[in-house]
C-alpha cells in the first residue's frame, strides 16, 4: 500500500489537488464561455459541457504560465511535494528565455490538467465509493437517491459485493492519483530543469566567482609575497653585519618597518576590494546584468598603488634597481597603472627570491600612445633555485593581469639573464581570463 498511500504518494496527491484549485478560475471562465452559447442550459449538469469548458480552460492556463515568475513558483511546489530524486535538478530563478517560458507553460498546463481530473475524481468519487462500501450496513444509505441502484443490479448478492466494489473504486482512485503524481515527477526535470541558457548562466556565475577569488589571490601574492621577500632579505643582511655595521642594521630595520606598514595598508585595500566585489556580484546577479562580477569590480576599484608609487617601491625593495621611465605616466588610466605596479612588484619579488648577484635589476617603463610597456631584466642565479611546493603562481598572475586588460606578458631567459615583459593597452578591452 506504500506506493498508493505512502508519504510520497500523499504529498503528490496534495500537489494534484493544488493543481485542481489553480484550474478553477480558468474552468469558471470556460463555463461562462460555454454558457454564453447555450442560453438557459446548466453547464454543470452536462458532462459534455464540462469537458468543453475544461478544454477552454487549459489554453488560458498555458498563456498565464508564460510569465517569467511562473517557473520559480512551480519549481518551489514541485520540490516540496513531488518527491523528486536528489540527482534531478530543477532550475532556479525566473524563466528569461522563450524555451524556458514554453517549458514552464507546458508544465503548468500538465499540472492543472491532471490536478483538475484528480480533484474532480476525489470530490465526486470519494463520497460515492464510501456510500457503496457501507451500503449493506445502513438502510438510509440504500434508500438515498444518490445511490439509486438499477433494478438489474439490485439482487440478494448486492450487500455482499458492495463493500468490495466501494473499496475497489477507492483503490482505483488512489492508483490514478499515484500514476498522475509519478508522471508529474518524471516530467518535472524535463520541463522545469535548467535549459542550456540556464546552464550557461550558471557557468558564467561560477566563472565570475573564480575570477574574484583569483584576483584576490593575485593581489595577496603580489603585495604580501613581495613584502615577505623584501623583509626576509633585509633581515638576513642585517643579521650578517649585526656587529660590524650598526648603521646598516638601523637602515634595514627602518626598511622592514616601512615595508610591513605599507603591506598592512595594501592588505586592507585588498580586503576592501573583496567586499566591494562580492557586493557587486550580488547586485549584478539580482539585476540580471550581463557583465560579470570581475569586470564590475575592475571598474569600481579605485584603490591601490599606481605608477607614481614605483619610486618608493624601488627604494625599499632590497636590491639595486636601474629604473628608466619614458613617456607621460600621468596619461596611464588608474586600472592600468595599478596592474603595471603589481607586475613590476612581482618582477622585483622574483629577483629577490631567485635573482643572481651578477648585477642590478634593470626596469624600463615606456608609455606610448596606445599602450604601456614594462621590461625588467635581472641576473640569473649561479645555481637554479629550488622549486617551492605551491610556487610558480607569480608569472601566471602576471599573465592573467595582462590578459584581463587585453594585453600580453611573458618571461624567459634573455642575453644571459632573465627578462619579464608586459604590454598593457591604455584602453582595456578584454576582461576574460585566457
N, C-alpha and C positions, 0 to 999 in steps of 0.2 A: 504493500500500500504506500510505501515511501514515494515512488515516482508520481503517484496521484495526489497524495495528501501530505507529503513531507514539507519541511520548512521552505525549501526552494520552490516547490510547486505552489504553495500558498502565496509566496511573495509574487510569483509570476501571475497568479490569478488576480491578485490585487492590482498588479500593473495593468492587466487587461481591463479590469473594472474602471481604473482611471482613464484608460483609453476610451471606454464607452461613455464616461462622463464628459470627456473632451469632445466626443462626437455629437452630443445632444444639441448644442446651439446650431450646428450645421444641419442636423436632421430636422430640427424645427423649422428652419428656413426652407428646407426641402419640402416639408409637408405643406408649408404655406404656398410654395410654387405649385405643387400638385393640386392643392385645394382650389387654387385660382382657375384651374382648368376643369374642375369637377364641382361646379356650384351646387351647394346643398348636400354634398356627399361627405360622410365622415371618413376621413383618411385613415384614422387609427383603427377602424373596424375592417379595413380591407388589407389583407396581406400583400396583394399586388401593389396597391398604392404605397404601402410602407416600403416595399422593395424599390419602387421608383424614387421615393423620397431619399432612401439610402443611397441610390445611385447619384442623385443630385448633390448629396452631402459630401461625398468623397472628393470631387474636384475642388470644391470650396475649401476643404481642409488642406488639400495639396497647395493651393495658392497661398494661404496664410502661412504655411510652413516654409515658404521661400525666404522669409525674413532671416537675416543672419543670426539673431538671438534664439531662433527656434532650435538650433543644434545643441547649444550648451544645456538648455532645459531638457531636451530629450536625452542627452548623454547622462545628466545627473540622475534622471529617473531610471534609465537602463542600468546604470552602475549599482544603484541601490536595490533594485527589485528583480532584475533579470537573471541573477546568479551566473554572471559571466565567468569564464575561466581567467585566471590572473594573466595568462600569456596572450589574451585577446585585447589589445589596447584600443581605446576609443580616443577620438580627437577632442582636444580642449580648445576652448575659445570659439567665437562666432565664426560662422561659415562665410568666408570672404570671396570665394571663387564660385563660378557658376556650377562647376562639378560638385563642390561641397554642398551648395544650396539644393541642387537637384537630389543628391543622395539623402539629405536631411528631409526633404519633402516626401520622398518615397518611403522613408522610414516612418514618418509621422502618419502618412496615409495608411500604411500597413498596420500601424499600432491602433489607430482609431477604428479601422475596418474590423480587424479581429476583435478589438475591445468591444465594439458595438454588438457583434454577433454573440460573444461570450456573455456580455452583460445581459443581453436580451434572453439568452438561454437561462441564465442564473435567476433572473427575475420571474420569468414565466414558468420554467420547468420545475424549479425547486418546490414551490407550494403544491403543484400538481403531483409530483413524484412522492412527496411526503403524504399527500392525501391518499394516493393509491396504496402506499405502504401500510397505512393504518386503517384502510377501508374495512377489513374484516372485524376490527375491534370496536368500531363506533358506528352505531346506526345513523347518527346525524350526518356523518361523512358520506355514507352510502346514499342518503337522500338529498345531498347537496346538488344543486343544478350544475355546478361546475364540473362535477364528476358523473354526469349523466351517462351511464353505461348503455351502449346499444343492446337491443334485445338479443342479437346473435351471440354476444359475448356474455350475456347475463345467464349464468348457469350455476349449478352447485359447486363446480370446481373453482369459481371465481375467488372466493375467500382464501383458497389455498394458494393460488398463483399470484394474487395481487401484491403481497409483500415482496415477492421475488421480482416482479415487474417493476415496482417502485424503486427497489434497490438497484436494479439494472439500469434504470433511467438516470439515477444519481451517479452511478459509476460511469455511464456513458458521457454524462455532462462533465464530470471530473476529467475523463480521458480527453475530451475535446479541449478543455481549458489547458491541460498539460501539453497537448500537442501544439496548440497555438502559442503557448509560452515558450516551448522549445524552439518553434520556428522563429519567433522574435529574437531569442537569444542567439540563434545561429546566424541571423541576418544582421544583428547589431554591429559586429566588427566590419562587415562589408559596407553597410550604409552609413554608420556613424564613425567608422575608423578614419584614421588620417589619410587624406588624399596625397598624391605626390607633391602638391604645393605645400601641404601642411608639413610633410617630412622635410622639404627643402627649407621651410621657415624655421623648423626646429633645429636643423643642422646649422643654419646661419646664426641662430641664437647661441648654440654651443660654440661655434667658431668665435663669436664675439666675446663670450666668456673666456675662452682660451686666449684670445688676443689681449684681454685685460690682464690676465694672470701673467702672460709672457712679458707684457710691458712692465709690470711691477717687478718681475724677476730681473729684467734688464736694468731697470733703474737701481735696484738694490745691488746688483752685481757690480755696476759701474761705479756707484758712489761709495758704498761700503767696502767693496773689494779694493778699490784704489786706495782708500784711506788706510785700510789694514796693511796693504803692501808698503805704503809710504811710512807708516808708523813702525812697522817691523824693521825696515831698512834703517831708519833714523835711530831706533833703539839699539840695533846691533852695532851700528857705527859708534854710538856714544859709549856702549859697554867696552868696546875695544880700546878707546882712548880716555877712559874714565879718570885715570891717574895722571896721564901725561898732558892732556889738553882740556882743562876745565871749561875754557871759553867755548870750545866746540860742543861740549856736552850741554852747556847752557843754551846754545842756539838750537841744538837738536831737541831738547825738551820744549823749547818755545814752539818749534815747528810741529812737534807732536800735539801740543795743546791746541794750536790753531787748526790743525788738521781734524782733530776729533771734534772740536766745536763746530767747524764748518760741516762736518759729516752729520752731526746730530741735526743741524738745521735742514740739510738735504733730506735726511730720513723723515723728518716731519713733513717736508714738502711732498715726498713720495707717498706717504700715508694719506695726506690730504688729497692727493691726486686719485688714490684708490677709492676714497669715499665719494668724491665727485663723479668718478667714472661709474661706480656702482649705482649712484642715484640717476645718472644719465641713462644707464642701461635700463633701469626700471621705467623711467619716463618714456624712453623710446619704445619699449615693449607695450606699455599702456596705450601709447598714441599710434601703434602700428606703423612706426616710422621705418622707412626703407633703409636708412643709414644705420650701420651697426654701431655698437657702443664704443668700439675703439676709435672710429672716426669722430664721434661726438666728443669723446674725452680729449682727443687731439685738439679739436677746435676750442675747447674750453680751458685747456691747460695754459695758464699764463704765468706759472711759477717755474723756478729752476734757473740755474746759471746759464748764461749765453756766452757768446764770443768775447764780450767785454770782461768776463771773469777769467779768461785764459791766463792773463799775466800773473794773477795771484796763484793759480794752479801750478804754473811752471816754476814759480819762485819757491814753492814748498814741496815739489814733487820728490826731491831727494836725489835726482840725477841731473847732470848738466845738460841743458837743452839749448840748442841754437834755433831761435824762432824767427821766422820771416813771415810778414803779413803783407799781402798785396791786394789792392782794391779797397773799396769802402765797406768796412764791416757794418756800418750803420744801415746799409741797404739790405742786409740779410733779415728776412722775417723772423719773428720770435721763435716759431716752432722749429725752423731750420737751424737757427743759431743754437738752440738748446740741444738738438741732436748732434750738431757739429762739435759742441763742447763735450758731450758724452763720448763721441767717437775718439776725440783727442785724449780724453781721460782714460779710455780703455787702452789706447795705444801706449800711453805712459805706464799704465799698470803692467802691461805685458813686458815693457822694457825694464821695469823694476824687478819683475819676477824672473824673467828669462834672459834679459839682455846681457851681452858681454861687457868687458871693461876696455874694449879697444878704442873707444871714442865717445863723444857726446851724441845725444839724440838730436836729430835734425827734424824740425817741424816747419812745414810751409803751408800756409792757408791763403788761397787765391780766390778772391771774389770777382767773378766775371758777370757779364750782362744777364746770363740765364742760369748760372749755377755757381756753387761754391765748391772748390776742390781742396781736399785735405790730403797731404802727403807727409808721412812720418817714416824716417829711416833710423834704424837702431842697429847696433852691432850684434852679431850672433855670439852666443856663449861658446867658450872653448870646448865644453862638453854639453851634449844635449841634456836639457832639464828633464828630470823625472816627471812622468805623467801622473797628475794627482787624480784620485778617484773622484768622479763627477766633474772634472775640469773640462776645459775646451769650450765653454759656453761664451766666452768673451767675443771671439771673432764671429761666431754665429749671431750674437746680439748686434754686432756692428752691421752685419749684412741685413739683418731684419730692420734695423733703424733706417738704413738707406733705402730699402725696398718700400717701406711704409711711406716714404716721401716721394717715391717714384724714381729714386736714384740707384746707384750701384756701389759696391765696395768689394775689395779683395785684399789679400795679403799673401806674401810669399818671399822667398829669397830674391835678393837683387843686389848685384855688384858686390858680393861678399858680405852683405848684411841682410837685414830683414826690412821689407817695405810694406807699409799699410797705406792704402789709398781709398778714398771715398769721394764720390761726386754726388752732390745733393742739389736738385733743382730749386731755384728760388721760388717757384710756384708749384708746390707739391701737387701731384696728380694722383698717383696710385696710392691706395691706402689699404691694400690687402697684402697679407703675407704670401710670399712666394714659396 
